[in-house]
Amino acid sequence: MHGAQCTGPLQIESARARSMDDTRERILDVALEVLGQNPDSGMGDIASAASVVRRTVYGYFPTRTDLVRTLAQRAVGEVAAVLDEVNASDGAAETVWVDFIARLWPLTHRYRVLLALRRGEYGEEIHALLGPVDKTLADLVQKGQDSEVFGRHLPAQVLSQVAYAAVFAIADNNRSGESLSARAATTTSLLILGVPEARARALLDTQP
């Protein structure tokens, strides 16, 4: 009996903490969806979509900047983890790129809004958060240029960003009912990188 009295409050506190975490994650998930449809949506729109009052949203994220920053940090963490994993294989640049886009594709639908936000008032901060990812992508493209599998029509830093952004643009078009796949996104990005179409299709045919 004594033990039950001691553990009861701890169990209640643990349940409360889990509930708060669940609410926070739900707000973030809803914010991604709402901002994905309209990057100018306000905190009230997000609260309404999440079925909570505005005060609840502000309790977790005191400002819209805090919310956007948290979304960006979560996105960068996931994208960086994928990029680090495929880079660890130390394979040919074109093969690593194909593997990266295949793994990135499920994330693009969630984080496509960051491209729009990056061009707006939060651009500088999001750009800084994405810095390590941008650097790794540029290094990968430079590796491909050095081995002559990627074109040199643009500097590696610029070319990597153009090819990367194209994948998110294709994901964004899926919102309008277009039936576009990871294969289409990967092929397009490889063509932008200067890989001949026949070679791009051959690379994709080797994917599981």
Disulfide bonds with the S-S distance in Angstrom:
none
